[in-house]
Amino acid sequence: MKTIRQINLSPEELPDKWYNILPILPEPLPPPKDPEKGESRLKNLSKILINECLKQEMSQEEWIPIPEELRELYLQAGRPRPLFRAINLEKRLETPAQIYYKAEFFSPTGSHKVNTALAQCYYAKKEGYKRVTTETGAGQWGTALAYGAALLGLKCTIYWVRAVYKWKKERRSLMQLLGAEVYPSPSPKTEVGKKLYKKNPNHPGSLAIAISEGIEDALKNEDTIYCLGSVLNHVLLHQTIIGLETKKQLEKIGVEPDIMAACLGGGSNFGGFTLPFIGDVLKYKKKIRFVACQSEVAPNLSKGKYEYDFADYGEFTPLLKMYTLGHKIRMKPIKADGLRYHAAAPIISLLRHHNLIETVTYPKDERYVFERAKMFIECEGFLPAPESSYAIAFAIDEALKAKEEGTKKVIVINISGHGFLDLAGYREVLKLK
């Protein structure tokens, strides 16, 4: 019998519920709270976030139904997505390990972000909003929200971290083709942005600053609501469709993972991929290692402090208990800019606090991870997003370790997106001519 290279699900096997880990966490998730001074941020939440998403944020129901109309949009966006076995890569490495990768790059906009963008735009439309605002770092989230807004007839405004806005012209064009208006952040369009822009028109920006701009814009316009692409509980909830599909696919071939890994900036792709499996570890005491792959530029989960902090630079959000480097921190831009965020999602942070998640960090110059990505491309033929190169680097390193030890391991990673609109970054770091 031939070795299985690709495991697929039929449209009928598309999950009809999201998985909510909140009810079975090792301890209750610390709630958001107001700072000691200043106006209440908690009272503003209903003006910032979609009501249905707020309900999902602290729901104690383990399973949240996915509306049928939204499942249709998921099907249109190409779900369920394949799970591949990296047989060629395994042969190149001469490893006894098995490597599997979830193909979130099979997405209309090239990343997993579509999973929550469609959900948030669906609920925003139902609640009568006309426009959505957001931030974006690497650009995948902004593109995904522009896509969701276009399909559901909403206007979309995106504040994009300036350092990335400058070099990803093609992705900017894609957002604009989808009807979005896109501004480099910090911008002169908001009070938060204006102060920083005035001091330095070439300020590289950060996700924390762009989040503040998106929130401020939404607060000033009654027909507008803000959408966040990572960190919050409801975003990770929507992304669990990735892990739920992966569970079904592994069950189809009778494979149990030993290690699951994904890159981590704020935590949406890592959380969506691993939370259904972490639930099994908590419930049934299964033995799986979960590894978050990060950059030395933003090692929030490995070097941050577990404490209350704002999710944004301008302090519009309530305080969230997270592993954080500080919401005012300056971080050097990298090509995998989706990883450059000061804090990790509260759910992921709590699980890390209980030693259920490991971390690995890779050098800030990115050459190491991009060389690993090049090996992956040569063997498997798919071009990953720069962020996903970190998970690929880990999988290769772990497979080589298995070779040295002579141990059989099943390594499963999530490739959160493709890199077709990131070639300039690969070219610069790897010095391609």
RAMOKA-V739978 format. One record per backbone hydrogen bond with DSSP energy under -0.5 kcal/mol. CO is the residue of the C=O (numbers start at 0). NH is the residue of the N-H. Records with the same first field share a line. If there is no record, write none. Layout:
CO=NH ; NH
This chain:
4=84
5=7
6=82
9=12
10=13
15=65
17=19 ; 63
18=20
20=23
21=24
32=318
40=44
41=44
43=46 ; 47
44=47 ; 48
47=225
49=53
50=54
51=55
52=56
53=57
54=57
55=58
61=19
62=64
63=17
64=66
66=70
67=71
68=72
69=73
70=74
71=75
72=76
73=78
74=77
81=102
82=6
83=100
84=86
85=89
86=90
87=91
88=92
89=93 ; 94
97=410
98=85
99=412
100=83
101=103 ; 414
102=105
104=106
106=109
109=417
110=113
111=114
112=115 ; 116
113=117
114=118
115=119
116=120
117=121
118=122
119=123
120=124
121=125
122=126
123=128
124=127
129=154
130=224
131=156
132=226
133=158
135=160
138=142
139=143
140=144
141=145
142=146
143=147
144=148
145=149
146=150
147=151
148=153
149=152
154=131
155=180
156=133
157=159 ; 182
158=135
159=184
160=163 ; 164
161=165
162=166
163=166 ; 167
166=168
167=171
168=172
169=173
170=174
171=175
172=176
173=177
174=179
175=178
180=157
182=159
184=161
186=189
189=193
190=194
191=195
192=196
193=197
194=198
195=199
199=202
203=162
205=209
206=210
207=211 ; 312 ; 313
208=212
209=213
210=214
211=215
212=216
213=217
214=218
215=219
217=220
220=223
222=129 ; 130
224=132
229=231
231=234 ; 235
232=236
233=237
234=238
235=239
236=239
237=240
238=241 ; 242
239=243
240=244
241=245
242=246
243=247
244=248
245=249
246=250
247=251
248=252
249=254
250=253
257=288
258=411
259=290
260=413
261=292
265=344
266=270
267=271
268=272
269=273
270=274
271=242
273=276 ; 277
274=278
275=279
276=280
277=281
278=282
279=283 ; 285
280=284
285=287
288=259
289=357
290=261 ; 292
291=293 ; 359
292=263
293=361
294=297
295=298
297=299
298=302 ; 303
299=303
304=306 ; 323
306=321
308=319
311=314
317=310
318=32
319=308 ; 321
321=306 ; 323
322=343
323=304
325=328
328=330
334=336
335=338
336=339
338=340
339=206
341=324
344=348
345=349
346=350
347=351
348=352
349=353
350=355 ; 356
351=354
357=291
359=293
361=295
362=365
365=369
366=370
367=371
368=372
369=373
370=374
371=375
372=376
373=377
374=378
375=379 ; 380
376=380
381=383
382=418
384=388
385=388 ; 389
386=389 ; 390
387=391
388=392
389=393
390=394
391=395
392=396
393=397
394=398
395=399
396=400
397=401
398=402
399=403
400=404
401=405 ; 406
406=408
408=97 ; 410
409=257 ; 258 ; 411
410=99
411=260
412=101 ; 414
413=415
414=103
415=111
416=384
418=421
421=424 ; 425
422=426
423=427
424=428
425=429
426=430 ; 431
